[in-house]
């Protein structure tokens, strides 16, 4: 049972000091704890906790750990999320357009017809249940019915008894349902979309879209990003991996952290938005990673020589 007591901010500071954290400016530490919260900040001082021989994190901190290191990392992560969101927004809009152009050539309602979608969408989630396609359509129609966007309200007013064509409907989709639709599309259509991003194979595109959607949710909900394990890891190995990403395949667990999905973003943006300065802003921000012997970019999957890769040159 959870038995930890409530602690006011002064007691939180006392607890951190008892565990070996150096707090030089108590007033500033109090402000952070009052404004951001102990529990949220604890994710940023977790890497600085001492480790048992088994590797398990202890309650005490590595000697020399400061409160400022944690808050510097917190600030770094906040700016990192904004930079990643910029890339993710561009890719979301790009993929919406690619889907609309690809399915739209088969008719305005092609997204509602299993004839134009893959066999996986025709399967029920459980025996006797509705198909995955039906589930997806129900969520789409619910959004179409309640959306406050001007285009949605206009369509409901002018065409009250009709469904939106795919080139309008995609505007209702954020990365989650967008990736869900991609996962249910035919390989021939995914290959057509993938050709717009440097011949990305269908199995890579499906995987990358799920991972991009997960990363977008992390950023949009202000969760820790910099060394968070990716629940939906991007596929980065196998036949057809773009050569610009092949350096990832040589590293164990390379797909589990931020670096892998940032490489996917960079690779796709080269085609989706070739004039963007996103790469330069990303590289410049990573250069501001807090300097501390207790912190390492390697924990976010960055290899030491990552800037020597042609993807980032």
C-alpha positions in Angstrom: 0.0 0.0 0.0 1.2 3.5 -0.7 2.2 5.0 2.6 4.2 8.1 1.8 3.0 11.1 3.8 2.0 14.6 2.4 5.0 17.0 2.6 4.8 20.8 2.3 7.5 22.4 0.2 9.9 23.2 3.1 9.8 19.5 4.1 10.3 18.5 0.5 13.5 20.5 0.5 14.6 19.0 3.8 14.0 15.5 2.3 16.1 16.2 -0.8 18.9 17.5 1.3 18.8 14.5 3.6 19.3 12.4 0.5 22.4 14.2 -0.6 21.1 16.8 -3.1 22.8 20.2 -3.0 20.3 23.1 -2.8 22.2 26.4 -3.0 19.3 28.7 -3.5 16.5 27.6 -1.2 14.1 30.4 -2.3 14.4 29.4 -6.0 14.0 25.7 -5.2 10.9 26.5 -3.2 9.5 28.4 -6.2 10.1 25.5 -8.6 8.6 23.0 -6.2 5.6 25.3 -5.7 5.1 26.0 -9.4 6.1 22.7 -11.0 5.8 20.1 -8.3 8.0 17.6 -6.6 6.7 14.6 -8.5 7.1 16.2 -11.9 10.6 17.3 -11.2 11.5 13.9 -9.8 11.6 12.5 -13.3 14.5 14.9 -14.1 16.6 14.1 -11.0 16.0 10.4 -11.4 19.2 9.9 -13.6 21.2 11.5 -10.7 20.1 9.0 -8.1 22.7 6.5 -6.8 22.5 2.9 -8.0 22.8 -0.3 -6.1 25.1 -3.1 -7.5 22.0 -4.6 -9.2 21.4 -1.3 -11.0 18.3 -0.4 -9.0 17.9 3.3 -8.3 18.4 4.2 -4.6 16.7 7.1 -2.8 20.0 8.9 -2.3 21.8 11.0 -4.9 25.2 10.7 -6.5 27.6 13.0 -4.7 27.6 16.5 -6.1 24.1 16.4 -7.5 22.5 19.8 -7.4 18.8 20.9 -7.6 19.9 23.3 -10.5 20.9 20.3 -12.6 17.4 19.0 -12.5 15.7 22.3 -13.2 18.2 23.0 -16.1 17.2 19.6 -17.5 13.5 20.4 -17.1 14.0 23.7 -19.0 16.0 21.9 -21.7 13.2 19.3 -22.1 10.5 21.9 -22.4 12.2 23.7 -25.3 13.0 20.3 -26.9 9.3 19.4 -26.9 8.4 22.7 -28.7 11.1 22.0 -31.4 9.8 18.4 -31.9 6.2 19.6 -32.0 7.2 21.9 -34.9 8.5 18.9 -36.9 5.6 16.7 -35.9 3.0 19.4 -37.0 4.7 19.7 -40.4 4.7 15.9 -40.9 1.1 15.5 -39.7 -0.1 18.1 -42.3 2.1 16.5 -45.0 0.7 13.0 -44.3 -2.9 14.2 -44.2 -2.3 15.7 -47.7 -0.7 12.5 -49.0 -3.6 10.4 -47.8 -6.1 12.7 -49.3 -4.3 12.7 -52.7 -3.8 8.9 -52.6 -7.3 7.8 -51.5 -9.1 10.7 -53.2 -8.2 9.4 -56.7 -10.5 6.5 -56.0 -13.4 8.7 -55.1 -14.4 11.2 -52.4 -15.6 8.5 -50.0 -12.7 6.0 -50.6 -11.8 6.1 -46.9 -15.3 4.7 -46.1 -15.0 1.8 -48.6 -13.0 -1.3 -47.6 -12.5 -2.0 -51.3 -9.9 0.7 -51.2 -8.3 -0.3 -47.9 -6.2 -3.2 -46.6 -7.4 -6.5 -45.3 -6.3 -5.7 -41.7 -9.0 -3.0 -41.5 -11.7 -5.6 -42.2 -10.9 -7.6 -39.1 -12.8 -7.2 -35.8 -11.0 -6.3 -32.7 -12.6 -9.3 -31.0 -14.8 -12.2 -32.2 -18.3 -11.0 -33.2 -17.3 -7.3 -32.8 -17.3 -4.5 -35.4 -14.4 -4.2 -37.7 -11.4 -2.0 -37.0 -12.5 0.1 -40.0 -16.0 0.5 -38.4 -14.4 1.6 -35.1 -12.2 4.1 -36.9 -15.1 5.5 -38.9 -17.3 5.9 -35.8 -14.6 8.0 -34.2 -14.2 10.1 -37.4 -18.0 10.6 -37.7 -18.2 11.6 -34.0 -15.5 14.3 -34.6 -17.2 15.5 -37.8 -20.5 15.9 -35.8 -19.1 18.0 -33.0 -16.1 19.8 -34.4 -16.2 23.6 -33.9 -13.8 24.2 -36.8 -15.4 26.5 -39.4 -15.0 24.1 -42.2 -16.8 21.3 -40.3 -19.6 23.6 -39.2 -20.0 24.8 -42.8 -20.1 21.3 -44.2 -22.7 20.2 -41.6 -24.9 23.2 -42.6 -24.6 22.9 -46.3 -24.6 19.1 -46.6 -26.5 17.9 -43.5 -27.2 14.4 -44.9 -23.8 13.6 -46.4 -20.4 12.5 -45.2 -17.2 14.5 -45.8 -15.0 13.6 -48.7 -11.6 12.3 -47.7 -9.8 15.5 -48.6 -12.0 17.4 -46.0 -12.2 14.5 -43.5 -8.4 14.3 -43.1 -8.4 17.8 -41.5 -10.2 16.3 -38.5 -7.5 13.8 -37.9 -4.5 14.4 -35.6 -1.6 12.0 -35.5 -3.4 9.2 -33.6 -6.3 8.5 -35.9 -4.1 9.4 -38.9 -1.6 6.7 -38.0 -4.5 4.3 -37.4 -5.8 4.9 -41.0 -2.3 4.5 -42.4 -2.0 1.1 -40.7 -5.2 0.0 -42.4 -4.3 1.1 -46.0 -3.2 -1.1 -48.8 0.5 -1.6 -49.4 0.2 -0.2 -52.9 -1.2 3.0 -51.5 1.4 3.2 -48.7 4.2 2.7 -51.3 2.8 5.6 -53.2 2.8 7.8 -50.1 6.2 6.5 -49.1 7.7 7.6 -52.5 7.0 11.2 -51.4 9.5 10.7 -48.6 12.4 9.0 -50.4 10.9 5.6 -51.1 9.9 4.7 -47.6 8.6 1.1 -47.6 5.0 0.4 -46.3 6.2 -1.5 -43.2 8.4 1.4 -42.2 5.8 4.0 -42.9 3.2 2.2 -40.7 5.7 1.9 -37.8 7.0 5.5 -38.1 3.5 6.9 -38.1 2.7 5.1 -34.9 5.9 6.3 -33.3 5.4 9.9 -34.5 1.9 9.8 -33.0 3.2 8.6 -29.7 5.9 11.3 -29.6 3.4 13.9 -30.5 1.2 12.9 -27.6 4.2 13.1 -25.2 5.0 16.6 -26.4 1.3 17.8 -26.5 0.7 16.6 -22.9 4.0 18.2 -21.6 5.4 14.9 -20.5 9.2 14.3 -20.2 10.7 13.6 -23.6 14.4 13.7 -23.6 15.2 10.2 -22.4 11.7 8.7 -22.3 11.4 5.1 -23.7 9.3 5.1 -26.8 6.3 2.8 -26.3 5.8 2.7 -30.1 9.4 2.3 -31.4 10.1 3.2 -35.0 11.2 0.4 -37.2 14.9 1.1 -38.0 16.2 -2.2 -39.3 15.4 -4.7 -42.0 15.3 -4.7 -45.8 14.6 -1.3 -47.3 15.9 0.9 -44.4 17.0 4.3 -45.9 20.7 4.5 -46.0 20.6 7.8 -44.0 19.1 5.8 -41.1 21.3 2.7 -41.5 23.7 3.9 -38.7 20.9 3.2 -36.2 20.8 -0.5 -37.0 24.3 -1.1 -35.6 23.3 0.1 -32.1 21.5 -2.1 -29.5 18.1 -0.7 -28.4 18.6 2.3 -30.7 14.9 2.6 -31.5 13.9 3.0 -27.9 14.8 6.7 -27.3 14.5 10.2 -28.7 17.4 10.0 -31.1 15.7 7.4 -33.3 12.5 9.3 -33.8 14.3 12.6 -34.3 16.2 10.9 -37.1 12.9 9.8 -38.6 11.6 13.4 -38.4 14.7 14.8 -40.0 14.6 12.2 -42.8 10.9 12.8 -43.6 11.2 16.6 -43.4 13.9 16.6 -46.1 11.2 15.7 -48.6 8.1 17.1 -46.8 9.6 20.6 -46.1 13.0 20.9 -47.8 13.5 24.6 -46.9 12.8 24.2 -43.2 15.5 25.3 -40.7 14.2 22.6 -38.3 17.5 20.6 -38.4 19.6 23.6 -37.5 17.3 24.6 -34.6 17.3 21.0 -33.3 21.1 20.7 -33.5 21.6 24.1 -31.8 19.2 23.2 -29.0 20.9 19.8 -28.4 24.2 21.8 -28.0 22.6 23.4 -24.9 22.2 20.1 -23.1 23.1 20.8 -19.4 26.8 20.1 -18.7 27.1 17.7 -15.9 29.1 14.5 -15.2 25.8 13.0 -14.0 23.9 13.6 -17.2 24.5 12.2 -20.7 22.9 12.5 -24.1 23.6 8.8 -24.5 20.6 8.1 -22.3 18.4 9.6 -25.0 20.0 7.4 -27.6 22.5 9.9 -29.1 25.8 8.4 -30.2 28.9 10.4 -29.6 29.5 11.0 -33.3 25.9 11.7 -34.2 26.7 15.1 -35.8 29.1 13.3 -38.2 26.2 11.5 -39.8 25.1 12.8 -43.2 21.6 13.2 -41.9 22.7 16.1 -39.6 25.4 17.6 -41.7 
